Amino acid sequence: MSSSLKEKLNSGKRIYGTAIVSPSPIWAKVVKQSNLDFVFLDSEHMPLGRETLSNMCTIYSALGISPMVRIPSPDPIYASIALDGGASIILAPYVETVEEVKSLVGAVKFRPLKGKKLQQILDGDEILEEKLKNYIDERCKNNLLFINIESQPAIDNLQALLSVPGLDGVIIGPHDLSCSIGLPEEYTNPVFEKIVTNVIKECNKRNLGIGIHLSEGPEQQIKWAKTGTNIILHSADISLFGKILNTEISTIKKELKDEPDKTEYHSSTI
């Protein structure tokens, strides 16, 4: 499945997905009806245990939908755990250094190597023997590595981060990024938009996948896709459910002349 995602991205096509919080296997059947390429399973902010996460990966993989797992931190150990549980795309949060990207490449693209031998390969001090290289290339060919760009230090170090061999794509984290640059949730602020536009441009130049996770209406996704994003990571089951439920309950109350709610619905940010 992830091999077809890589082919789509490399050929300039877009891939589509959403964040899924509910672990219900019945829910997966509903998600499949949207013809998504991947689902985003977030173990950074959501309380998903290792076994539950693995079950979700297995179910969506069986339905032909690639599971993208955001690990709790940019740690290669977490990446290995997620891959062992059935993830095919690793998304590492809050990446800011080349060393972090290199270690993640090691976990995702050089499995099962670890320790000193892996470090020597990543540092360019050792070359894989042909037999071992062929084995690892075959074993890891469908593994994809994405990183979150979501802080000012990451923007400052962007050129170096994107230049690490083995990286497949970037997901901009708009909430954390907007806070890091001092413009919390000001997603239409010209300063924020300029930064996002530059990240998209730099990823396009390197033929890297690029997306931004937004939970508002589809207009923002369409806007950024026309700017150059090709990973459409839109909203989440919890956000869409909350939005529609709020609207429909409010409609019913209004029609029945019941007391309207005084609170406003806010899309959840994960």
N, C-alpha and C positions, 0 to 999 in steps of 0.2 A: 504493500500500500504506500509506504513512504517513498518507495522508489518511483512511483507514479507522481507523487508530489514533487520530488526533485526534478523529474522530467518536465513537469508543468512549469515550475519556476524557471528552469534553465531555458525553456522555449518561450518565455515571456507571458505565459498564461497565469491567471489568478487562481488561488485556492481559497476556499471558503470554510469558515468554522465559527463556533461559538463556545463560550465557557459553560461547563456543566457542573453544577453543584450536587444535584440529586444522584445518589448511587442506585436508585431503583432500576432494576433490569427492564421493567415495563416502560419506564421513561425512555430508555434507549430506542425502543421501537418507534416512538413518536419522533425522536430526533432524526432517525433515519429517513423519515418522510421529507425532510428538508433538503435531501441530497447534498449533505455536507462532505467536504474532503477530510476534515479533521475535527476533533473536539479538544478543547482546552481544559485540562484537569489540574486544578491549582492546589498543590500541597504546601504552598508558602503561606497563604492566608486562610485556607479552608481546613477544618479539622478532619482531614481524611487520613485514616490509619493505613499502614502499609498493605494489609490484606485487602481492605476495601478498595484502595487505589488499584491494586492488581486485578481485582474482579472487574472493575470498570474498564480497565485497559483491555482485558480479555474479551469482554462483551462487545465493546465497540470495534475491536479488531475483527471479531467474528462477523460483524455487520458490514465490514469493508470500509470502516471509518478509522483513520489513523489517530491514535491517542497521543496528544502533545501534553507532556507533564511538566509543569513548572515546579522545580525542586525548591526546598526551603531556603537555600543559599547557594552561591556559586562554588559549590564544593564537589569535587569529582566523586567522592564517596556517595553522595546523594544521587548523582547522575547514574552511577552503577546500580544502585538500589532500584531506581525507577526503571532502568532498562531490564534488569532481572525480573521486574514485575510486569513487563509487557509493554512498556512505553516504546514508541518508535521515534518520537521527537522529544528531545530534551530542551526545555526553556529554562535558562538560568537567570535569576533575578539580580537586579542592581549590580551589574558587572561594570567595573571601572578600570581594571588593569589588564595588561597583556598577559601577565602571569596567570591570572584567573582564566582567561580564554584558552591559553595553552594547556592548562591542566584539565580543563573540560574537554578539549579536543582529544587529549590522551585517553580519558575515560570513555568517550563516545565513539571515537574512530580507531582506537587501538586495542579494544578489548580482545583478550583478557589480560594483556600486559599490565604490570603494575611496578611499583618500586623503582629501584635504581636503573634497571634496564630501560623502562619506559621514559624516565627522566633524561637519560642519555640520548634517546631517540628524539625526544621533543627538543632538546638543546642542540641537535645536529651533531652530536659527538659520536653517534653510532648509526650505522645503516642496517636496516632489516635484511636478514638473509632472504633470498628469493622465495624459498619454500614457505617461510613464516609470513612473509609479506603477502603472498598469494592467499594464504589461509585467513589472515586478518582482513584483507580487502574483501574477501567473499563473506566473511562472518559479519562485518560491519557495514556492508554496502548500503543497507536500507536505514541506517541510523542517521538522523539529522540533528544538528546542533544549532539552536537559536539562542540569542542572548537578549535580555532586556536592556535597552538604553533608557535610563530614567533618572539621571542626575547630571548636575553641572560638571563634575569631574569626568564622567563618561563622555560628555560632549567635548570637553577640552582634549580628551585623549582619543577622540573618535577615529582619526586616521589610522592610528596604531592598532586599535582594537579590531577594525574591519580588515586589516591586512594579515591577520593570523591565518595561516593555511588550515583548512578543515572546518572553518565557520561556514554555515549554510544560510543564516538569515538573522534578522533583527526584528524584535517587536518593541516598539516604543511604548513605554508605560506613561501615559499622559498625566495621570494623577500625581505620581511621585515626581515626575519631571517638572510639572508646573510648580509644585511645592519647592523643589530644590532650587529653582531659579527665582523664587520669591513671588510667583504669580499663581497662587493656589486656585486650581480649577478654572482658570481664565483661558479656556481652550481656543477662544477666538481672538485673544490678544495678539497684536502684530509681532511682538517679540517671540512669543511662544510659537506662532505659525512660521516665523522665519527659521527657528531652530529645527522644527519638524521638517520643513521643506529641505533644509540642508542635509539632514540625516537621510532622507529619501533619495536625494540626488547622489550622495556618496555611495549608498548601497546600490543604486541603479548602475553607477559607473563600474562597480565590481561584480555585477551580475549576482548580487546577493538578494535573497528574499527580504522583503520589508513590509511591515504592517504596523498598525496602531490599534490598540484595544480601546474601543469606545462603546459606551452603553446608552448613549442618547439615540435619537432617531437615525435613520439610514442616510440622511443628507450629508453628515460629516464623513461617513465611510465613502460615499460616492465622490465627494470633494477630494479626499486624499487619494483615492484610486486614480482619479484623473490627473493628479499631481505625480503619481508614480508608484503607489503601493500595489503590491501584488499578493499580499497575505491579508485577506479580509477577515479579521477576527472581531466579530460583532456581538456585543452585548453578552448576556448570560441567561440561563434558564430562570434564575431567581429574579433578575431585573425585569425580564419580559413578563413573567408571571405577575410580579408586583405591580407593574405599570398597567397591565390589562385588567387585573382584578380591581385595582383602585378606581379605574375609569368606569368599569361596569357596575360596581357597587354604588359609586356616586350617582350614576345614571338612574339606578333603581330607587335610591333614596330620594332623588329629586322628583321622580315621577310619582312616588308615593307620598311626597311632601313630608318626609321625615327630616329630622335635624341634620343638616349637612356637616361633614367633618370639617374641623378647623385646621387640620394638619395638611401639608402638601406632601405628595409622593416625591421621593428622591431616589434616583437610580443608585443601586449599590455599586461600589467600586471595589474590584478585586484585582 
